[in-house]
Amino acid sequence: MLTPPSPDVPRLDDAEPAMRRAVGRWQLYGLSINDVIGSGIYLLPAAAALLLGPASLWAVLLAGLAVSLLVLCYAQAASYFDQPGGGYLYAREAFGPLVGFEVGWMLLITRVASAAALANGLAEAVTHFWPHAASGAVRVAIVFGSLAFLVAVNVIGVRAAARTGVFLAVAKVLPLLMFIGIGAMYVDLSLATPLPGPIPLRDLGEAALLLLFAYAGFENLPAAAGEYRNPRRDVPFAMLAMIVTVTALYFAVQWVALGTLPGLAQSQTPLADASARFGGAWLAMALTVGAAVSILGTNSNTIMLGPRYLHALAMDGYGPRALARIHPRFRTPAVAIVTVGVLSLALALSGSFVQLALLSVVARLCTYIGTSLSVLVLRRRHGHRDGALHLPGGPLIPIAATLLSIGLLASATAWNLLAGVVALVLGAIVFQFRRKV
């Protein structure tokens, strides 16, 4: 049964075309894998080794366990609702329109910044086998072409978008499995054994944000709940299965990289360099192409799910009415999809991968805090429903997830925190111009 909207939330006429519920459980699992495994895994081994040395192996595992607290919060909240909106919906239902809007606003910023960052990251990855992509018209063509392709697929329909996302998820995981399967036979255990030793506090904070970026993306899956066949059951299943799979995969990749590449911390392309040592040039090329496919796959999810936040905000009266419309033929929020694509393109052409990634991290942490706190309220209101997920320990997991997010936010630089504050203030201003229905 659908959860009724808040009494003061305006809605469009019931005669509007409805979204099509076309995405099943295992497609959601593939999409969640696709959303999390992106560029991070191809950069993580070297960057984590540079900051933490051999201890990075256990850091990757501990990060997966820590992020599991956040995943559990989202899974519990998702088990209460059939509606789209994800973190925006949860915060709005728990704390009212203003807090809900701020969370939705930051989610939208996260998605646009992530799409722009990933479009730039794709151009960077392509330069490893196509040097002309480093700058000029070729780079612009890659950024524009990738975003235009993903926008077109998502406008056509959620079923096409889901199938594309699942295909790209399989295409990105296969090279990693080859890397693990072949590389495991060449691991030097003396290199891959974590050693005790002091780690500077500054490095711990930087490593924590790095690991968060590698695991992030899980929060977007509930955004399109209105187009899933059984979201209250399938979204929690997909998210929990995903975090187990991704944590195991990241741990295995870090172990093989540590054990096969002595100069791991200094490598610019760690998985390709390690592959060249034990698998030859063909495996190195497979991992290089895999990096590009991985980034494209993650951006596929970003362009699929990001517009659902914009659509949900517009449904509640924030922004032009056209953003809330559903295409009569394709049954997708086509205007919202195109709008996110255009904004992402403009941002991609004006910034670098690193700058845009940092912007998305601070905005993302704000939404994590909003959802974790929302669960404390929602579990009291909706925990009695049939099929609702019950977490062990009562409020302990949401509280731990909130403290984790606050701790990670404190690790950000002053400039990044200032950017987050400016975004929140701008959101509060936009909130005042809510459209009347």
N, C-alpha and C positions, 0 to 999 in steps of 0.2 A: 504494500500500500504506500502511496506517495505521502510524504510528510507535507502538511499544509504550510504555505509560506507564512511569514510573520504578518499580522493583521495590517501593518502600515506599509507593507511592501507592494508597490504597484505592479500589475501584470498586464501583458498584452491581451488582446481579445482572444477568446478561446477558439475562434475560427482560424487562427494562424496555423500554418502547417506544423506538424509535430516532428521532432527528431525521430529517426528510425533506430530502434533498439536492435543492433545487428552484430555486436561484438560479444563473443563467448569467453568462457573461463581461460582456456589455454591460449587464446589470442591475447588476453589481458596479461597473462604470464610472460608471453613473448614481448609485448609492448613494454612491460615494466623492466625487463632485461635490457631492452633497446634504449630505454630512457636513462638508465644508470651507467651502462658500459659505453663510454664515449672516448673522448681524447684522453681522459685522465689516466686510464690504465696504460697507455703508451708512453706517458710522461712520468707516471708515479714511481716506477722502480728506481730511476736515477735520482730524482728529486728527494725521495724519502731516504735513499741511501746516503745522499750528500748531507742531510740534516741529522740523521739518526744512526748511520752506519749499519752494521749487521742487525742491530736492534729493530730496524725498520720492518723486519719480518713479523715480529710480534706486534708492532705498532699497527700494521695493516689488519691483523686479526682483531686486535682490541678496538680499532676504529669501526670495524664491521659490527662488533658486539654493541658498541656505544650507539651507532646509528640505528641499530635494531630497536632501541628504546623509542626513537622517533617514529620508526616504521610501525611499531605496535600502536602508538597513539593514533596515527593516521588510519590504521586498519580498524581500530575500535570505532573511531568516528564514522568511517565509511560504512560500517555495519548498521548504522542507524538511518541512513538516507538512500533514497532512489534518485534524488535530484542531482543535477550538475552543479559545479561550483567549487568542490573540494574545500580547501582551507578557508576560502571566502564564506562559503555556506556555513561552515562550522562556527566560525567566529561571529557571524551575524546572528545565528540562532542562539549562541551562548551569551553574547554581550551587547547585542543591538546593532543598529545600522552603522553608526560611526566606526566602531572598532572593526566590524565586518568589512566596511568599505576600505579602511586602511590596510587590512590584510589582503583584500582583493587587489588593491592598488599596487602593493608591493609584489604580489604574485605576478601581476601583469608586467611590472618593470623587470622582474626576474626573467620572465619568459622572453621578452623582447631583447634584453641584454644578452641572454644566453643564445638566442637564435643568431644575433649579430656576431657574438664571439665565436660560435661554432662555424658560421660561414667564413669568417677569417681563418679559423683553425683548419678548415678544409683546404683553403688555398695554401696554407703553410705546409700541410701534409703532402699536397700534390707536388710541391716544389722538389721533393726528394727524388721524384722520377720524371719531373717536367720543370726544369729550372726556370723557364720563361714565365711560370706562374708566380714568381716572386714579386712582380710589380707590373704596373702599366695596364694595358687593355686586357691582357690575358687574365690577370688577377681579378679585375672587375667583372669579366665575363664569368669566371668561376663562381664568384660571390652571387652575382645576379642570377646566373643560370640555375644554381642549386636551389636558391630560395624560390625562384619562379616555378621550378619543377615541383617542389614540395607543396607550394600553395595550390597549384593546379590539381594535384592528386587529392588534396584535402577538400577542395571545393567540390570535386566530382562526387565524393561520398565517403562516409566514415568506414564503410566496408573496404573500399579501395585503400584508404589510408591505413587501416589496421593490417591488411594483407601486406602492404608495402613495408610497414614497420616490422612485422614478424619476419619477412624475407630478409630485411637488412639485419635483424637481430641474429638470425642463423648465419648470415654471411660474415658478421663481425666476430662471432664466437668460434667458428671453425678454425681460423688461423691461430687463435689463442690456445685452443685445444691441441693443435699441432705443435705449437711452441712448448707446451707443457709435456706432452707425450714423448716427443723426441728429446727435448732438453733434459728431462728427468734422468736419462741414461748417462748424461755427461756431467752431472752436478758434482762439484768438489765440496764435500761436506765441511771441510775446514773453512771455506768461504761462506757457506750458507748457515753457519751456526751462530746465533746471536751471542754477542759478548757483553758482559756487564761493564758499565763505565758511566761516568757522569755525562749528562747531556744538558747544555745550557738551556735555561728557561725560555729564552727568546726563540731558540730552535724548536722547542716543544710546541710553542704557540703557533709558529709558522707551519710546522708539520701537521698540526691539528687542522688548520684551515685547508691545507693541501689535501689531506685525506678526506675532509668533508666534501671538497669539490669532486673528488673521485667517486664518492658514494652518492652524491646528490642526484636528484631527479625523480626519486620515488614519490615525492609529494604531488606530482602532477597527475598520476593515474586517476584519482577520483574526480578530476575536473570534468570529464565527459561522461559522468555516471548516467546521464539521461539517454545515452546511446549504447549502454551495455544491457545485455539480456537479463542478468540477475546481479545487479551491482552490490547489493547488501551482502551477498555471500561470496561472489567471485572476486571483488576487489580486495578484501582482506586476504583471501587465499593467495591471489597473485602476488601481493606485496610481501607476505611472509615467505612464500616459496622463493621469491626473487632475492631477498636479502641473504638467505642461506646459500643460494647458488652463487651470487656475486662474491660474497665473503670467501667462500671456498676457492673460487676462481682467482681472485686477487691474491690470496695467500699463496696459491700454487705458482702463479706467475712471478711473484716477488721472490719466492724460494729458488726457482730456476734461474732467474736473472742474477741473483746474488751468487749462486753457485757456479755460473758459467762465464761470467764477465768480470774479471778482476778489477777493471777500471770503471765499474758501473756508475759510480757517483759523477764521473766526468763525461759520461756519454750524452750526446744530444738526441740520439735515437736508440735508446737502450735495448728494446726488444729486437730491433733489426740488427744491431751490432752483435748481440748475444747469439741470434739465429745464425749469423754469418760464420761464427766460430764453430758451431757444432752441426749446422745443417747445410751450410753452403749458401751461395748467392740466391738460389731459387727460394729458399725459406725466408731469407732476409727480404726479398722482394714481396713474398706473400704477406709478411708482417707489415711492410710499408704500405702496400695496397689495403691491407686490413685496417690500418690506422685511418686511411681516408674513408673507407666504407663505414667504419665505426662512428666517425664524426658525422657523416651524412645521415646515418641511422638515428643518432641521437637528435639531430636537428629535425628529422622527420617527425619524431614524437613532439618536439617543441612546437612545430608549426601545427600539429594536430591538436594539442591540448591547450596551448597558450590562448588561442582565440576563444576557447570556452570560458575563460575568466572574463574576457572582454564582453562576451555575449551575456554572461550571468550578471555582470554589473549593469549592462544596458537594459536587461530585463527588469532590473530593480530601479530604473529611472536615471541611471548615471550615464550620460553621453547621449548622442543622437539616437533616435528611435530605430534608424536603419540598422544599427549594430545588433539590435535584438531580433531582427527578422530571420526567418528560416527560408532558404531557397525552396520554392514550390516543387521543383523537379528533383533536386539532389538531396533535399532535406538536411542541409548543413547550414551553419551560420556563415554563409559565404562572404558577406560584407565584413564581418569581424575577422575572418581568415585573411582576406585581402589586405585589410587595414594593418594587422599584425605583420604581414609580409612586407608591406611598404615601410613601416616604421623600423623593422629589423634591417632592411636594406639600407636605409638612410644612416642608421647607427653603425652598421658594419663598415660602410665606406668612410666613416669619420673617426673610427677608433681602432685600436689594436686588440688582439686576442686577450692579452694579459689584463689590460685596462677594463675591458668589458667583463671578463670573468670575475674580477674583484668586485665590480659593481653588483653583479648578480649574487655573489656570496653574501654580502651584507643584507640585501633585500630578502634573500632566502632565509637567513637566520631570524629575521623579524617574523616571517610567516610561521617558522617552526615554533617560536615562542607562543604565537597566537593560537595555533592548533593544540599544542600541549596543554595550555591553560583552558582552552575550550572543552577538552575532554573531561576535565574535572567537573564542569557544569553539566555537560551532555550526558555523562554516565548516570547522574542522578535523575535526569528527566526521561531518558530513553533506554536505560539499561535493562528495563523489564521486558522489552519487546522480544518477540520470538525471533530467534536467529541472531540476536545481538551478541557481539563478541565480548566476553568477560575476561579481563586481564587479571592475572594473579597479583595479590598485594594491594588491591583496591587502588587508592590514589598514588601509590609509591612510584609506579612507572611514569605517569604523566609528570609528577614532581621532579623525578630524576631527569627526564627529557628536557624539562624547562631549565633546570640548572645547567645541564650540558650545553644547551643553546646559548644561555647567557654567558657561560664561560668561553665558548667559542667566539661570541660576539666581542668579548673583551680582548680577544687576541688580535682583532682587526686594528689597522692603523688609524690614527686620529683623522686623517683625510677621508678614509673610507667610512668611518663612523659619521663624520660631518655630512658626507653625501647621503647617507641613510636618513639623517635628521632632516635634511633639506627635502628629500623625497616625501617623508611623512608630513611635513608642513605643507608642501604643495598638494598632497592628497587631501589634507583637511580643507584647503581652499576649494579644490574641485568638488568636494562633498557638498559644499554650500549651494552648488548650482544643480541640485537634483531636479530632474525633469518632472513636471506634473503630468499625470495621466488623466 
